[in-house]
Amino acid sequence: MSLPLGLYDQLLTDALRRRLAQLPSDSSTLDNLSAEQATPLLAHLVAQSLGRVLDDSRARHKSDLDAQLDLINALLVELRTRLASDPERIDTLSVPATRLRAVHTAGQSAPVLPLTGLAEPWLFTAAKSSPSLLHELRTEAA
């Protein structure tokens, strides 16, 4: 399978290298990266790969979240061991899977989280099914 013509900004994987090898040698541009340049690309690649692994795990284990948590925790423990890191630097996930939504004053109601969340980027398109930008800004500001 050949690669479509165009601009790319992705790390060279073994699979991509094999695909490039099928093209004329002067038809692609590669450059070496510094550690600073590579870090966000590496993190993105790991996130994509891990997402596929978790999807496969979910398919095999019939949506068993505990199996996914075990897999992630084993990976994190391996990273901590290989890097001889401070245990606080690479933290494992607690079981069952739980998300912290807010910390607030005791006795007060919890603040409402924006519909789009806080951790992931969101593109507002003004579609009828999309949350209102003004509503999300007000919710987040509160």
KEGU-961748 format. One record per residue: residue in one letter; residue number from 1; x negated, y negated, z of N, C-alpha, C in turn. Coordinates in nm, 2 decimals. Each point is the difference from the previous one (the first is absolute). Layout:
# KEGU-961748
   res     n     n.xx     n.yy     n.zz    ca.xx    ca.yy    ca.zz     c.xx     c.yy     c.zz
     A   NUM        X        Y        Z        X        Y        Z        X        Y        Z
...
***
This chain:
# KEGU-961748
   res     n     n.xx     n.yy     n.zz    ca.xx    ca.yy    ca.zz     c.xx     c.yy     c.zz
     M     1    -0.09     0.12     0.00     0.09    -0.12     0.00    -0.09    -0.12     0.00
     S     2     0.02    -0.09    -0.09    -0.08    -0.12    -0.01     0.06    -0.11     0.09
     L     3    -0.09    -0.10     0.03     0.05    -0.11     0.08     0.05    -0.11    -0.08
     P     4     0.11    -0.06     0.04     0.05    -0.12    -0.08    -0.10    -0.11     0.01
     L     5     0.00    -0.08    -0.11    -0.09    -0.12     0.00     0.06    -0.10     0.10
     G     6    -0.09    -0.07     0.06     0.04    -0.11     0.09    -0.10    -0.02     0.11
     L     7     0.03    -0.08     0.10    -0.08    -0.03     0.11     0.02     0.10     0.11
     Y     8    -0.10     0.03     0.07     0.01     0.09     0.12    -0.08    -0.06     0.11
     D     9     0.05     0.04     0.13    -0.08    -0.04     0.11     0.02     0.11     0.10
     Q    10    -0.06     0.11    -0.03     0.02     0.12     0.09    -0.14     0.07     0.01
     L    11    -0.01     0.07     0.11    -0.12     0.08     0.03    -0.01     0.11    -0.10
     L    12    -0.12     0.04    -0.04    -0.02     0.11    -0.09     0.00     0.13     0.08
     T    13     0.10     0.08    -0.03     0.02     0.13     0.07    -0.06     0.10    -0.10
     D    14    -0.02     0.12     0.04    -0.05     0.11    -0.08     0.10     0.02    -0.12
     A    15     0.13     0.00     0.02     0.10     0.02    -0.10    -0.01    -0.12    -0.10
     L    16    -0.02    -0.12     0.04    -0.01    -0.11    -0.09    -0.13     0.00    -0.08
     R    17    -0.11     0.04     0.07    -0.12     0.02    -0.07     0.01     0.10    -0.12
     R    18     0.07     0.11     0.03     0.02     0.10    -0.11     0.08    -0.06    -0.12
     R    19     0.10    -0.08     0.04     0.08    -0.06    -0.11    -0.09    -0.11    -0.08
     L    20    -0.08    -0.07     0.07    -0.09    -0.10    -0.07    -0.10     0.07    -0.08
     A    21    -0.05     0.12     0.04    -0.09     0.08    -0.08     0.05     0.03    -0.14
     Q    22     0.13     0.01    -0.02     0.06     0.03    -0.12     0.00    -0.12    -0.10
     L    23    -0.03    -0.12     0.05     0.00    -0.12    -0.08    -0.14    -0.04    -0.05
     P    24    -0.01    -0.08    -0.10    -0.13    -0.04    -0.05    -0.07    -0.08     0.12
     S    25    -0.13     0.02     0.01    -0.07    -0.05     0.12     0.00    -0.15     0.01
     D    26     0.03    -0.07    -0.11     0.00    -0.15     0.01     0.14    -0.06     0.00
     S    27     0.10     0.09     0.04     0.14    -0.05     0.01     0.05    -0.02     0.14
     S    28    -0.09     0.00     0.10     0.05    -0.03     0.13    -0.11    -0.08     0.07
     T    29     0.05    -0.07     0.10    -0.09    -0.08     0.08     0.00     0.04     0.15
     L    30    -0.11     0.03     0.05    -0.01     0.04     0.14    -0.10    -0.09     0.07
     D    31     0.02    -0.02     0.13    -0.09    -0.08     0.08    -0.02     0.06     0.14
     N    32    -0.11    -0.01     0.05    -0.03     0.05     0.14     0.06    -0.10     0.10
     L    33     0.05     0.06     0.11     0.06    -0.09     0.10    -0.08     0.00     0.12
     S    34     0.00    -0.11     0.07    -0.06    -0.01     0.13     0.10     0.06     0.10
     A    35    -0.05     0.03     0.12     0.09     0.06     0.11     0.12    -0.09     0.03
     E    36    -0.03    -0.13    -0.01     0.11    -0.10     0.03     0.11     0.00    -0.11
     Q    37    -0.04     0.01    -0.12     0.09     0.01    -0.11     0.08     0.13     0.00
     A    38    -0.07     0.11     0.03     0.06     0.13    -0.01     0.10     0.03     0.12
     T    39    -0.02    -0.06     0.11     0.08     0.04     0.12     0.15    -0.01    -0.03
     P    40     0.06    -0.11    -0.05     0.14     0.00    -0.03     0.04     0.10    -0.11
     L    41    -0.08     0.03    -0.09     0.03     0.10    -0.11     0.00     0.14     0.06
     L    42    -0.10     0.02     0.09     0.00     0.13     0.07     0.12     0.03     0.08
     A    43     0.04    -0.10     0.08     0.11     0.01     0.09     0.13     0.03    -0.09
     H    44     0.01    -0.07    -0.11     0.12     0.02    -0.09     0.00     0.14    -0.06
     L    45    -0.12     0.05    -0.04    -0.01     0.13    -0.05     0.04     0.11     0.10
     V    46    -0.05    -0.02     0.12     0.03     0.09     0.11     0.15     0.00     0.03
     A    47     0.06    -0.12     0.00     0.14    -0.01     0.03     0.08     0.07    -0.11
     Q    48    -0.03    -0.02    -0.12     0.07     0.07    -0.11    -0.02     0.15     0.01
     S    49    -0.12     0.05     0.02    -0.03     0.14     0.00     0.07     0.06     0.12
     L    50     0.00    -0.06     0.12     0.06     0.05     0.12     0.16     0.00    -0.02
     G    51     0.05    -0.10    -0.07     0.14     0.00    -0.03     0.04     0.12    -0.08
     R    52    -0.08     0.04    -0.10     0.03     0.12    -0.08    -0.01     0.12     0.08
     V    53    -0.10     0.01     0.09    -0.02     0.12     0.09     0.12     0.01     0.09
     L    54     0.05    -0.11     0.06     0.11     0.00     0.09     0.13     0.04    -0.08
     D    55     0.02    -0.05    -0.12     0.11     0.04    -0.08     0.00     0.15    -0.02
     D    56    -0.12     0.06    -0.04    -0.01     0.14    -0.02     0.03     0.08     0.13
     S    57    -0.05    -0.05     0.11     0.03     0.06     0.13     0.14     0.00     0.04
     R    58     0.07    -0.11    -0.03     0.14    -0.01     0.03     0.08     0.10    -0.09
     A    59    -0.04     0.01    -0.12     0.07     0.09    -0.09    -0.02     0.15     0.04
     R    60    -0.12     0.03     0.05    -0.03     0.14     0.04     0.06     0.03     0.14
     H    61     0.01    -0.10     0.09     0.05     0.03     0.13     0.14    -0.05     0.03
     K    62     0.07    -0.02    -0.11     0.14    -0.05     0.01     0.02    -0.12     0.09
     S    63    -0.07    -0.11    -0.03     0.00    -0.12     0.07    -0.04     0.01     0.15
     D    64    -0.08     0.09     0.03    -0.04     0.01     0.14    -0.10    -0.11     0.04
     L    65     0.04    -0.10     0.06    -0.08    -0.11     0.04    -0.12     0.04     0.09
     D    66     0.03     0.10     0.09    -0.11     0.04     0.09    -0.12     0.06    -0.08
     A    67     0.03     0.07    -0.11    -0.11     0.05    -0.09    -0.08    -0.12    -0.06
     Q    68     0.07    -0.10    -0.04    -0.07    -0.12    -0.05    -0.09    -0.07     0.11
     L    69     0.06    -0.01     0.12    -0.08    -0.06     0.11    -0.12     0.08     0.03
     D    70     0.02     0.13     0.00    -0.12     0.09     0.03    -0.11    -0.02    -0.10
     L    71     0.04    -0.01    -0.13    -0.09    -0.02    -0.11    -0.08    -0.13     0.02
     I    72     0.08    -0.11     0.03    -0.07    -0.13     0.01    -0.09     0.00     0.13
     N    73     0.05     0.05     0.11    -0.08     0.01     0.12    -0.13     0.08    -0.02
     A    74     0.01     0.11    -0.08    -0.12     0.08    -0.02    -0.10    -0.08    -0.09
     L    75     0.05    -0.08    -0.09    -0.09    -0.08    -0.09    -0.06    -0.11     0.09
     L    76     0.08    -0.06     0.09    -0.06    -0.11     0.08    -0.10     0.05     0.10
     V    77     0.02     0.12     0.06    -0.09     0.06     0.09    -0.13     0.04    -0.08
     E    78     0.01     0.05    -0.12    -0.12     0.03    -0.08    -0.08    -0.13    -0.03
     L    79     0.07    -0.11    -0.03    -0.07    -0.12    -0.03    -0.07    -0.05     0.13
     R    80     0.07     0.01     0.11    -0.06    -0.05     0.13    -0.13     0.09     0.03
     T    81     0.01     0.13    -0.03    -0.11     0.09     0.03    -0.12    -0.03    -0.10
     R    82     0.03    -0.02    -0.12    -0.10    -0.03    -0.10    -0.07    -0.13     0.02
     L    83     0.07    -0.10     0.04    -0.05    -0.13     0.02    -0.06    -0.02     0.15
     A    84     0.03     0.10     0.08    -0.04    -0.02     0.14     0.05    -0.13     0.06
     S    85     0.13    -0.03    -0.04     0.05    -0.13     0.03     0.06    -0.01     0.14
     D    86     0.01    -0.12     0.05     0.07    -0.03     0.12     0.14     0.05    -0.02
     P    87     0.06     0.08     0.10     0.13     0.06    -0.02     0.11    -0.11    -0.02
     E    88    -0.02    -0.12     0.05     0.09    -0.11    -0.02     0.00    -0.05    -0.15
     R    89    -0.11     0.02    -0.07    -0.01    -0.05    -0.14     0.08     0.09    -0.09
     I    90     0.01     0.13     0.02     0.08     0.09    -0.09     0.10     0.07     0.10
     D    91     0.12    -0.05    -0.01     0.10     0.05     0.10     0.10     0.10    -0.07
     T    92     0.03     0.10     0.07     0.10     0.10    -0.06     0.14    -0.04     0.03
     L    93     0.09     0.06    -0.07     0.15    -0.03     0.01     0.06     0.08     0.11
     S    94     0.10    -0.06     0.07     0.07     0.07     0.10     0.11     0.08    -0.06
     V    95     0.04     0.11     0.06     0.10     0.09    -0.05     0.11    -0.01     0.11
     P    96     0.13    -0.01    -0.04     0.05    -0.02    -0.14    -0.03    -0.13    -0.06
     A    97     0.01    -0.01    -0.13    -0.02    -0.13    -0.07     0.09    -0.11     0.05
     T    98    -0.06    -0.10     0.04     0.08    -0.12     0.06    -0.06    -0.13    -0.05
     R    99     0.08    -0.10    -0.02    -0.05    -0.13    -0.05     0.03    -0.10     0.10
     L   100    -0.09    -0.08     0.04     0.02    -0.12     0.09     0.06    -0.11    -0.08
     R   101     0.12    -0.04     0.04     0.07    -0.10    -0.08    -0.01    -0.14     0.06
     A   102    -0.02    -0.01     0.14    -0.01    -0.13     0.06    -0.04     0.01     0.14
     V   103    -0.06    -0.10     0.05    -0.03    -0.02     0.14     0.06    -0.13     0.04
     H   104     0.08     0.00     0.11     0.08    -0.12     0.03     0.01     0.00     0.16
     T   105     0.05    -0.11     0.04     0.02    -0.02     0.14     0.10     0.09     0.06
     A   106    -0.02     0.06     0.11     0.09     0.10     0.06     0.13    -0.07     0.03
     G   107     0.11     0.07    -0.03     0.13    -0.06     0.02     0.06    -0.07    -0.12
     Q   108    -0.09    -0.04    -0.10     0.05    -0.07    -0.12     0.02     0.11    -0.11
     S   109     0.09    -0.03    -0.09     0.02     0.09    -0.11    -0.13    -0.01    -0.09
     A   110    -0.02     0.11    -0.07    -0.12     0.01    -0.09     0.03    -0.08    -0.12
     P   111    -0.11    -0.07    -0.05     0.02    -0.08    -0.12     0.03     0.09    -0.12
     V   112     0.06    -0.05    -0.10     0.04     0.07    -0.12    -0.11     0.00    -0.10
     L   113    -0.03     0.11    -0.05    -0.11     0.02    -0.10     0.06    -0.04    -0.14
     P   114    -0.08    -0.08    -0.08     0.05    -0.03    -0.13     0.03     0.13    -0.08
     L   115     0.09     0.00    -0.09     0.04     0.11    -0.08    -0.12     0.06    -0.08
     T   116    -0.09    -0.09    -0.04    -0.11     0.04    -0.08    -0.12     0.05     0.08
     G   117     0.02    -0.01     0.13    -0.11     0.05     0.09    -0.11    -0.10     0.01
     L   118    -0.11     0.03     0.07    -0.11    -0.09     0.02    -0.13     0.06    -0.05
     A   119    -0.01     0.13    -0.02    -0.13     0.06    -0.03    -0.03     0.01    -0.15
     E   120     0.10     0.01    -0.08    -0.02     0.01    -0.15     0.04    -0.12    -0.07
     P   121    -0.07    -0.03    -0.11     0.04    -0.11    -0.08     0.13     0.02    -0.07
     W   122     0.07    -0.11    -0.03     0.13     0.01    -0.06     0.02    -0.11    -0.10
     L   123     0.05     0.04    -0.12     0.02    -0.10    -0.11     0.15    -0.04     0.00
     F   124     0.03    -0.12     0.02     0.14    -0.05     0.00     0.04    -0.02    -0.15
     T   125     0.10     0.06    -0.04     0.04    -0.01    -0.14     0.13    -0.07    -0.02
     A   126     0.07    -0.04     0.10     0.13    -0.06    -0.01     0.11     0.09    -0.05
     A   127    -0.03     0.13     0.00     0.10     0.09    -0.04     0.11     0.01     0.11
     K   128     0.12     0.04    -0.04     0.11     0.00     0.09    -0.03     0.11     0.11
     S   129    -0.07     0.10    -0.03    -0.03     0.10     0.10    -0.12    -0.03     0.09
     S   130    -0.07    -0.11    -0.04    -0.12    -0.04     0.07     0.03    -0.10     0.12
     P   131    -0.07     0.01     0.11     0.03    -0.09     0.11    -0.03    -0.15    -0.04
     S   132     0.07    -0.09     0.06    -0.03    -0.14    -0.02    -0.13    -0.05     0.06
     L   133    -0.08    -0.07    -0.07    -0.12    -0.05     0.05     0.02    -0.09     0.12
     L   134     0.10    -0.09     0.00     0.03    -0.08     0.11     0.03     0.08     0.12
     H   135     0.09     0.10    -0.02     0.04     0.09     0.12    -0.13     0.06     0.06
     E   136    -0.08     0.06    -0.09    -0.12     0.07     0.05    -0.10    -0.10     0.07
     L   137    -0.01    -0.12    -0.05    -0.09    -0.10     0.07     0.06    -0.04     0.13
     R   138     0.13    -0.02     0.01     0.06    -0.03     0.13    -0.01     0.11     0.10
     T   139     0.02     0.12    -0.05    -0.01     0.12     0.09    -0.15     0.01     0.05
     E   140    -0.09    -0.01    -0.09    -0.14     0.02     0.04    -0.05    -0.12     0.10
     A   141     0.05    -0.12    -0.03    -0.04    -0.11     0.08     0.06     0.01     0.14
     A   142     0.12     0.06     0.01     0.06     0.01     0.13    -0.08     0.10     0.09
***
